[in-house]
Amino acid sequence: FHGHLPIDFSLLPQLENLSIGKNNLERLIPQTLSHCQGLQILSAQDNQFYGSIP
């Protein structure tokens, strides 16, 4: 990957593990990530995200 996350996280409420580290991703962390109520693990190291995790 390179760029931003091309996904609407509101469609993934059952998502438990999101591993997107080392992908050169950038931009604001998507606010729709807050819809992933089952999210237990978020691995996003070595990217260029900014903003707070919702």
N, CA, C, O and CB atoms as a CASP TS submission, in Angstrom:
PFRMAT TS
TARGET T0000
AUTHOR 0000-0000-0000
METHOD Language model
MODEL 1
PARENT N/A
ATOM      1  N   PHE     1       0.824  -1.193   0.000  1.00  0.00           N
ATOM      2  CA  PHE     1       0.000   0.000   0.000  1.00  0.00           C
ATOM      3  C   PHE     1       0.862   1.248   0.000  1.00  0.00           C
ATOM      4  O   PHE     1       2.033   1.227   0.380  1.00  0.00           O
ATOM      5  CB  PHE     1      -0.934   0.003   1.199  1.00  0.00           C
ATOM      6  N   HIS     2       0.261   2.307  -0.427  1.00  0.00           N
ATOM      7  CA  HIS     2       0.849   3.636  -0.292  1.00  0.00           C
ATOM      8  C   HIS     2      -0.292   4.629  -0.405  1.00  0.00           C
ATOM      9  O   HIS     2      -1.092   4.539  -1.336  1.00  0.00           O
ATOM     10  CB  HIS     2       1.964   3.905  -1.379  1.00  0.00           C
ATOM     11  N   GLY     3      -0.385   5.552   0.498  1.00  0.00           N
ATOM     12  CA  GLY     3      -1.460   6.543   0.435  1.00  0.00           C
ATOM     13  C   GLY     3      -2.308   6.533   1.685  1.00  0.00           C
ATOM     14  O   GLY     3      -1.815   6.831   2.773  1.00  0.00           O
ATOM     15  N   HIS     4      -3.582   6.193   1.544  1.00  0.00           N
ATOM     16  CA  HIS     4      -4.487   6.188   2.690  1.00  0.00           C
ATOM     17  C   HIS     4      -5.269   4.885   2.730  1.00  0.00           C
ATOM     18  O   HIS     4      -5.236   4.102   1.781  1.00  0.00           O
ATOM     19  CB  HIS     4      -5.448   7.391   2.634  1.00  0.00           C
ATOM     20  N   LEU     5      -5.969   4.657   3.826  1.00  0.00           N
ATOM     21  CA  LEU     5      -6.779   3.452   3.950  1.00  0.00           C
ATOM     22  C   LEU     5      -8.042   3.601   3.113  1.00  0.00           C
ATOM     23  O   LEU     5      -8.863   4.472   3.400  1.00  0.00           O
ATOM     24  CB  LEU     5      -7.133   3.173   5.430  1.00  0.00           C
ATOM     25  N   PRO     6      -8.218   2.780   2.096  1.00  0.00           N
ATOM     26  CA  PRO     6      -9.374   2.908   1.206  1.00  0.00           C
ATOM     27  C   PRO     6     -10.565   2.083   1.677  1.00  0.00           C
ATOM     28  O   PRO     6     -11.128   1.307   0.904  1.00  0.00           O
ATOM     29  CB  PRO     6      -8.995   2.493  -0.199  1.00  0.00           C
ATOM     30  N   ILE     7     -10.949   2.245   2.937  1.00  0.00           N
ATOM     31  CA  ILE     7     -11.992   1.381   3.467  1.00  0.00           C
ATOM     32  C   ILE     7     -12.914   2.156   4.408  1.00  0.00           C
ATOM     33  O   ILE     7     -12.484   3.061   5.123  1.00  0.00           O
ATOM     34  CB  ILE     7     -11.374   0.184   4.195  1.00  0.00           C
ATOM     35  N   ASP     8     -14.183   1.777   4.386  1.00  0.00           N
ATOM     36  CA  ASP     8     -15.162   2.354   5.302  1.00  0.00           C
ATOM     37  C   ASP     8     -15.320   1.369   6.458  1.00  0.00           C
ATOM     38  O   ASP     8     -15.987   0.344   6.321  1.00  0.00           O
ATOM     39  CB  ASP     8     -16.547   2.638   4.582  1.00  0.00           C
ATOM     40  N   PHE     9     -14.714   1.680   7.578  1.00  0.00           N
ATOM     41  CA  PHE     9     -14.716   0.757   8.707  1.00  0.00           C
ATOM     42  C   PHE     9     -16.096   0.557   9.318  1.00  0.00           C
ATOM     43  O   PHE     9     -16.285  -0.367  10.109  1.00  0.00           O
ATOM     44  CB  PHE     9     -13.774   1.248   9.761  1.00  0.00           C
ATOM     45  N   SER    10     -17.058   1.396   8.972  1.00  0.00           N
ATOM     46  CA  SER    10     -18.410   1.209   9.501  1.00  0.00           C
ATOM     47  C   SER    10     -19.030  -0.085   8.969  1.00  0.00           C
ATOM     48  O   SER    10     -20.020  -0.571   9.514  1.00  0.00           O
ATOM     49  CB  SER    10     -19.299   2.412   9.138  1.00  0.00           C
ATOM     50  N   LEU    11     -18.448  -0.638   7.907  1.00  0.00           N
ATOM     51  CA  LEU    11     -18.946  -1.890   7.337  1.00  0.00           C
ATOM     52  C   LEU    11     -18.336  -3.124   8.006  1.00  0.00           C
ATOM     53  O   LEU    11     -18.674  -4.253   7.650  1.00  0.00           O
ATOM     54  CB  LEU    11     -18.660  -1.925   5.850  1.00  0.00           C
ATOM     55  N   LEU    12     -17.439  -2.911   8.975  1.00  0.00           N
ATOM     56  CA  LEU    12     -16.720  -4.020   9.601  1.00  0.00           C
ATOM     57  C   LEU    12     -16.845  -4.015  11.131  1.00  0.00           C
ATOM     58  O   LEU    12     -15.825  -3.985  11.819  1.00  0.00           O
ATOM     59  CB  LEU    12     -15.252  -3.965   9.208  1.00  0.00           C
ATOM     60  N   PRO    13     -18.054  -4.045  11.675  1.00  0.00           N
ATOM     61  CA  PRO    13     -18.196  -3.964  13.132  1.00  0.00           C
ATOM     62  C   PRO    13     -17.628  -5.184  13.863  1.00  0.00           C
ATOM     63  O   PRO    13     -17.341  -5.098  15.057  1.00  0.00           O
ATOM     64  CB  PRO    13     -19.654  -3.801  13.491  1.00  0.00           C
ATOM     65  N   GLN    14     -17.460  -6.310  13.177  1.00  0.00           N
ATOM     66  CA  GLN    14     -16.953  -7.532  13.801  1.00  0.00           C
ATOM     67  C   GLN    14     -15.432  -7.667  13.714  1.00  0.00           C
ATOM     68  O   GLN    14     -14.870  -8.633  14.230  1.00  0.00           O
ATOM     69  CB  GLN    14     -17.597  -8.731  13.159  1.00  0.00           C
ATOM     70  N   LEU    15     -14.760  -6.709  13.067  1.00  0.00           N
ATOM     71  CA  LEU    15     -13.308  -6.763  12.907  1.00  0.00           C
ATOM     72  C   LEU    15     -12.624  -6.839  14.266  1.00  0.00           C
ATOM     73  O   LEU    15     -12.895  -6.019  15.143  1.00  0.00           O
ATOM     74  CB  LEU    15     -12.804  -5.540  12.123  1.00  0.00           C
ATOM     75  N   GLU    16     -11.737  -7.818  14.446  1.00  0.00           N
ATOM     76  CA  GLU    16     -11.047  -8.004  15.724  1.00  0.00           C
ATOM     77  C   GLU    16      -9.573  -7.630  15.665  1.00  0.00           C
ATOM     78  O   GLU    16      -9.017  -7.179  16.667  1.00  0.00           O
ATOM     79  CB  GLU    16     -11.180  -9.433  16.173  1.00  0.00           C
ATOM     80  N   ASN    17      -8.923  -7.807  14.507  1.00  0.00           N
ATOM     81  CA  ASN    17      -7.488  -7.586  14.386  1.00  0.00           C
ATOM     82  C   ASN    17      -7.218  -6.834  13.087  1.00  0.00           C
ATOM     83  O   ASN    17      -7.588  -7.298  12.009  1.00  0.00           O
ATOM     84  CB  ASN    17      -6.705  -8.933  14.425  1.00  0.00           C
ATOM     85  N   LEU    18      -6.577  -5.681  13.189  1.00  0.00           N
ATOM     86  CA  LEU    18      -6.232  -4.887  12.010  1.00  0.00           C
ATOM     87  C   LEU    18      -4.729  -4.658  12.022  1.00  0.00           C
ATOM     88  O   LEU    18      -4.208  -3.937  12.873  1.00  0.00           O
ATOM     89  CB  LEU    18      -7.013  -3.524  11.983  1.00  0.00           C
ATOM     90  N   SER    19      -4.038  -5.276  11.074  1.00  0.00           N
ATOM     91  CA  SER    19      -2.583  -5.173  10.989  1.00  0.00           C
ATOM     92  C   SER    19      -2.219  -4.460   9.691  1.00  0.00           C
ATOM     93  O   SER    19      -2.297  -5.043   8.610  1.00  0.00           O
ATOM     94  CB  SER    19      -1.911  -6.583  11.060  1.00  0.00           C
ATOM     95  N   ILE    20      -1.819  -3.191   9.807  1.00  0.00           N
ATOM     96  CA  ILE    20      -1.510  -2.378   8.629  1.00  0.00           C
ATOM     97  C   ILE    20      -0.141  -1.719   8.758  1.00  0.00           C
ATOM     98  O   ILE    20       0.113  -0.685   8.140  1.00  0.00           O
ATOM     99  CB  ILE    20      -2.588  -1.310   8.419  1.00  0.00           C
ATOM    100  N   GLY    21       0.726  -2.307   9.547  1.00  0.00           N
ATOM    101  CA  GLY    21       2.044  -1.732   9.781  1.00  0.00           C
ATOM    102  C   GLY    21       2.945  -1.783   8.559  1.00  0.00           C
ATOM    103  O   GLY    21       2.797  -2.650   7.697  1.00  0.00           O
ATOM    104  N   LYS    22       3.885  -0.841   8.494  1.00  0.00           N
ATOM    105  CA  LYS    22       4.927  -0.776   7.467  1.00  0.00           C
ATOM    106  C   LYS    22       4.363  -0.712   6.047  1.00  0.00           C
ATOM    107  O   LYS    22       4.830  -1.426   5.159  1.00  0.00           O
ATOM    108  CB  LYS    22       5.837  -1.973   7.591  1.00  0.00           C
ATOM    109  N   ASN    23       3.363   0.140   5.835  1.00  0.00           N
ATOM    110  CA  ASN    23       2.744   0.254   4.517  1.00  0.00           C
ATOM    111  C   ASN    23       2.840   1.643   3.905  1.00  0.00           C
ATOM    112  O   ASN    23       2.256   1.886   2.849  1.00  0.00           O
ATOM    113  CB  ASN    23       1.314  -0.138   4.607  1.00  0.00           C
ATOM    114  N   ASN    24       3.559   2.554   4.537  1.00  0.00           N
ATOM    115  CA  ASN    24       3.680   3.920   4.008  1.00  0.00           C
ATOM    116  C   ASN    24       2.331   4.619   3.907  1.00  0.00           C
ATOM    117  O   ASN    24       2.134   5.467   3.036  1.00  0.00           O
ATOM    118  CB  ASN    24       4.343   3.894   2.640  1.00  0.00           C
ATOM    119  N   LEU    25       1.412   4.273   4.783  1.00  0.00           N
ATOM    120  CA  LEU    25       0.102   4.911   4.784  1.00  0.00           C
ATOM    121  C   LEU    25       0.206   6.266   5.463  1.00  0.00           C
ATOM    122  O   LEU    25       1.024   6.457   6.363  1.00  0.00           O
ATOM    123  CB  LEU    25      -0.949   4.022   5.490  1.00  0.00           C
ATOM    124  N   GLU    26      -0.615   7.193   5.036  1.00  0.00           N
ATOM    125  CA  GLU    26      -0.602   8.535   5.612  1.00  0.00           C
ATOM    126  C   GLU    26      -2.018   9.082   5.663  1.00  0.00           C
ATOM    127  O   GLU    26      -2.945   8.464   5.140  1.00  0.00           O
ATOM    128  CB  GLU    26       0.314   9.476   4.801  1.00  0.00           C
ATOM    129  N   ARG    27      -2.185  10.209   6.275  1.00  0.00           N
ATOM    130  CA  ARG    27      -3.444  10.935   6.457  1.00  0.00           C
ATOM    131  C   ARG    27      -3.984  10.764   7.866  1.00  0.00           C
ATOM    132  O   ARG    27      -3.373  10.130   8.727  1.00  0.00           O
ATOM    133  CB  ARG    27      -4.480  10.463   5.445  1.00  0.00           C
ATOM    134  N   LEU    28      -5.130  11.343   8.059  1.00  0.00           N
ATOM    135  CA  LEU    28      -5.833  11.286   9.331  1.00  0.00           C
ATOM    136  C   LEU    28      -6.345   9.863   9.574  1.00  0.00           C
ATOM    137  O   LEU    28      -6.764   9.182   8.638  1.00  0.00           O
ATOM    138  CB  LEU    28      -7.001  12.302   9.356  1.00  0.00           C
ATOM    139  N   ILE    29      -6.308   9.426  10.817  1.00  0.00           N
ATOM    140  CA  ILE    29      -6.866   8.119  11.161  1.00  0.00           C
ATOM    141  C   ILE    29      -8.380   8.187  10.950  1.00  0.00           C
ATOM    142  O   ILE    29      -9.026   9.085  11.490  1.00  0.00           O
ATOM    143  CB  ILE    29      -6.512   7.711  12.646  1.00  0.00           C
ATOM    144  N   PRO    30      -8.965   7.260  10.177  1.00  0.00           N
ATOM    145  CA  PRO    30     -10.396   7.327   9.868  1.00  0.00           C
ATOM    146  C   PRO    30     -11.271   7.266  11.120  1.00  0.00           C
ATOM    147  O   PRO    30     -11.089   6.387  11.963  1.00  0.00           O
ATOM    148  CB  PRO    30     -10.775   6.197   8.930  1.00  0.00           C
ATOM    149  N   GLN    31     -12.206   8.185  11.242  1.00  0.00           N
ATOM    150  CA  GLN    31     -13.120   8.194  12.381  1.00  0.00           C
ATOM    151  C   GLN    31     -14.052   6.990  12.369  1.00  0.00           C
ATOM    152  O   GLN    31     -14.583   6.609  13.412  1.00  0.00           O
ATOM    153  CB  GLN    31     -13.933   9.476  12.388  1.00  0.00           C
ATOM    154  N   THR    32     -14.260   6.382  11.189  1.00  0.00           N
ATOM    155  CA  THR    32     -15.129   5.205  11.110  1.00  0.00           C
ATOM    156  C   THR    32     -14.512   4.000  11.811  1.00  0.00           C
ATOM    157  O   THR    32     -15.182   2.985  11.997  1.00  0.00           O
ATOM    158  CB  THR    32     -15.421   4.861   9.652  1.00  0.00           C
ATOM    159  N   LEU    33     -13.238   4.099  12.203  1.00  0.00           N
ATOM    160  CA  LEU    33     -12.602   3.021  12.960  1.00  0.00           C
ATOM    161  C   LEU    33     -13.337   2.791  14.283  1.00  0.00           C
ATOM    162  O   LEU    33     -13.294   1.693  14.837  1.00  0.00           O
ATOM    163  CB  LEU    33     -11.114   3.347  13.222  1.00  0.00           C
ATOM    164  N   SER    34     -14.002   3.813  14.779  1.00  0.00           N
ATOM    165  CA  SER    34     -14.756   3.683  16.036  1.00  0.00           C
ATOM    166  C   SER    34     -15.948   2.736  15.898  1.00  0.00           C
ATOM    167  O   SER    34     -16.498   2.300  16.910  1.00  0.00           O
ATOM    168  CB  SER    34     -15.244   5.054  16.499  1.00  0.00           C
ATOM    169  N   HIS    35     -16.358   2.409  14.682  1.00  0.00           N
ATOM    170  CA  HIS    35     -17.464   1.478  14.465  1.00  0.00           C
ATOM    171  C   HIS    35     -17.040   0.022  14.621  1.00  0.00           C
ATOM    172  O   HIS    35     -17.887  -0.872  14.649  1.00  0.00           O
ATOM    173  CB  HIS    35     -18.052   1.689  13.088  1.00  0.00           C
ATOM    174  N   CYS    36     -15.753  -0.218  14.723  1.00  0.00           N
ATOM    175  CA  CYS    36     -15.233  -1.579  14.902  1.00  0.00           C
ATOM    176  C   CYS    36     -15.283  -1.929  16.383  1.00  0.00           C
ATOM    177  O   CYS    36     -14.258  -1.936  17.064  1.00  0.00           O
ATOM    178  CB  CYS    36     -13.774  -1.708  14.349  1.00  0.00           C
ATOM    179  N   GLN    37     -16.461  -2.213  16.863  1.00  0.00           N
ATOM    180  CA  GLN    37     -16.652  -2.443  18.290  1.00  0.00           C
ATOM    181  C   GLN    37     -15.940  -3.687  18.791  1.00  0.00           C
ATOM    182  O   GLN    37     -15.665  -3.799  19.986  1.00  0.00           O
ATOM    183  CB  GLN    37     -18.113  -2.547  18.597  1.00  0.00           C
ATOM    184  N   GLY    38     -15.638  -4.622  17.903  1.00  0.00           N
ATOM    185  CA  GLY    38     -14.939  -5.841  18.302  1.00  0.00           C
ATOM    186  C   GLY    38     -13.429  -5.745  18.184  1.00  0.00           C
ATOM    187  O   GLY    38     -12.731  -6.718  18.470  1.00  0.00           O
ATOM    188  N   LEU    39     -12.905  -4.590  17.768  1.00  0.00           N
ATOM    189  CA  LEU    39     -11.468  -4.444  17.544  1.00  0.00           C
ATOM    190  C   LEU    39     -10.691  -4.611  18.846  1.00  0.00           C
ATOM    191  O   LEU    39     -10.912  -3.882  19.813  1.00  0.00           O
ATOM    192  CB  LEU    39     -11.161  -3.080  16.919  1.00  0.00           C
ATOM    193  N   GLN    40      -9.780  -5.577  18.855  1.00  0.00           N
ATOM    194  CA  GLN    40      -8.958  -5.843  20.028  1.00  0.00           C
ATOM    195  C   GLN    40      -7.496  -5.500  19.777  1.00  0.00           C
ATOM    196  O   GLN    40      -6.792  -5.081  20.696  1.00  0.00           O
ATOM    197  CB  GLN    40      -9.087  -7.300  20.440  1.00  0.00           C
ATOM    198  N   ILE    41      -7.030  -5.676  18.537  1.00  0.00           N
ATOM    199  CA  ILE    41      -5.625  -5.437  18.207  1.00  0.00           C
ATOM    200  C   ILE    41      -5.537  -4.515  17.000  1.00  0.00           C
ATOM    201  O   ILE    41      -6.121  -4.789  15.952  1.00  0.00           O
ATOM    202  CB  ILE    41      -4.884  -6.772  17.927  1.00  0.00           C
ATOM    203  N   LEU    42      -4.804  -3.421  17.157  1.00  0.00           N
ATOM    204  CA  LEU    42      -4.526  -2.497  16.057  1.00  0.00           C
ATOM    205  C   LEU    42      -3.018  -2.346  15.961  1.00  0.00           C
ATOM    206  O   LEU    42      -2.379  -1.811  16.866  1.00  0.00           O
ATOM    207  CB  LEU    42      -5.227  -1.102  16.272  1.00  0.00           C
ATOM    208  N   SER    43      -2.458  -2.820  14.862  1.00  0.00           N
ATOM    209  CA  SER    43      -1.018  -2.719  14.625  1.00  0.00           C
ATOM    210  C   SER    43      -0.820  -1.810  13.421  1.00  0.00           C
ATOM    211  O   SER    43      -1.135  -2.190  12.293  1.00  0.00           O
ATOM    212  CB  SER    43      -0.363  -4.136  14.390  1.00  0.00           C
ATOM    213  N   ALA    44      -0.297  -0.604  13.657  1.00  0.00           N
ATOM    214  CA  ALA    44      -0.178   0.391  12.584  1.00  0.00           C
ATOM    215  C   ALA    44       1.166   1.112  12.615  1.00  0.00           C
ATOM    216  O   ALA    44       1.248   2.275  12.219  1.00  0.00           O
ATOM    217  CB  ALA    44      -1.305   1.408  12.686  1.00  0.00           C
ATOM    218  N   GLN    45       2.207   0.450  13.075  1.00  0.00           N
ATOM    219  CA  GLN    45       3.514   1.082  13.202  1.00  0.00           C
ATOM    220  C   GLN    45       4.131   1.391  11.836  1.00  0.00           C
ATOM    221  O   GLN    45       3.769   0.798  10.819  1.00  0.00           O
ATOM    222  CB  GLN    45       4.450   0.189  14.005  1.00  0.00           C
ATOM    223  N   ASP    46       5.064   2.328  11.847  1.00  0.00           N
ATOM    224  CA  ASP    46       5.828   2.716  10.653  1.00  0.00           C
ATOM    225  C   ASP    46       4.951   3.227   9.510  1.00  0.00           C
ATOM    226  O   ASP    46       5.168   2.875   8.350  1.00  0.00           O
ATOM    227  CB  ASP    46       6.638   1.542  10.167  1.00  0.00           C
ATOM    228  N   ASN    47       3.985   4.039   9.834  1.00  0.00           N
ATOM    229  CA  ASN    47       3.156   4.742   8.864  1.00  0.00           C
ATOM    230  C   ASN    47       3.221   6.230   9.191  1.00  0.00           C
ATOM    231  O   ASN    47       3.938   6.627  10.109  1.00  0.00           O
ATOM    232  CB  ASN    47       1.676   4.216   8.881  1.00  0.00           C
ATOM    233  N   GLN    48       2.501   7.036   8.473  1.00  0.00           N
ATOM    234  CA  GLN    48       2.519   8.484   8.681  1.00  0.00           C
ATOM    235  C   GLN    48       1.133   9.000   9.063  1.00  0.00           C
ATOM    236  O   GLN    48       0.693  10.036   8.564  1.00  0.00           O
ATOM    237  CB  GLN    48       3.018   9.201   7.418  1.00  0.00           C
ATOM    238  N   PHE    49       0.447   8.277   9.950  1.00  0.00           N
ATOM    239  CA  PHE    49      -0.868   8.708  10.404  1.00  0.00           C
ATOM    240  C   PHE    49      -0.744   9.898  11.342  1.00  0.00           C
ATOM    241  O   PHE    49       0.298  10.108  11.964  1.00  0.00           O
ATOM    242  CB  PHE    49      -1.603   7.557  11.100  1.00  0.00           C
ATOM    243  N   TYR    50      -1.801  10.664  11.435  1.00  0.00           N
ATOM    244  CA  TYR    50      -1.861  11.729  12.432  1.00  0.00           C
ATOM    245  C   TYR    50      -3.281  11.816  12.951  1.00  0.00           C
ATOM    246  O   TYR    50      -4.210  11.286  12.343  1.00  0.00           O
ATOM    247  CB  TYR    50      -1.400  13.092  11.839  1.00  0.00           C
ATOM    248  N   GLY    51      -3.439  12.477  14.063  1.00  0.00           N
ATOM    249  CA  GLY    51      -4.740  12.554  14.716  1.00  0.00           C
ATOM    250  C   GLY    51      -4.831  11.501  15.806  1.00  0.00           C
ATOM    251  O   GLY    51      -3.898  10.729  16.025  1.00  0.00           O
ATOM    252  N   SER    52      -5.947  11.483  16.473  1.00  0.00           N
ATOM    253  CA  SER    52      -6.121  10.534  17.570  1.00  0.00           C
ATOM    254  C   SER    52      -6.881   9.304  17.099  1.00  0.00           C
ATOM    255  O   SER    52      -7.604   9.337  16.103  1.00  0.00           O
ATOM    256  CB  SER    52      -6.856  11.193  18.743  1.00  0.00           C
ATOM    257  N   ILE    53      -6.699   8.229  17.835  1.00  0.00           N
ATOM    258  CA  ILE    53      -7.425   7.001  17.529  1.00  0.00           C
ATOM    259  C   ILE    53      -8.817   7.151  18.120  1.00  0.00           C
ATOM    260  O   ILE    53      -8.959   7.401  19.317  1.00  0.00           O
ATOM    261  CB  ILE    53      -6.689   5.724  18.095  1.00  0.00           C
ATOM    262  N   PRO    54      -9.848   7.001  17.291  1.00  0.00           N
ATOM    263  CA  PRO    54     -11.220   7.212  17.777  1.00  0.00           C
ATOM    264  C   PRO    54     -11.655   6.164  18.792  1.00  0.00           C
ATOM    265  O   PRO    54     -12.781   6.214  19.286  1.00  0.00           O
ATOM    266  CB  PRO    54     -12.186   7.211  16.612  1.00  0.00           C
TER
END
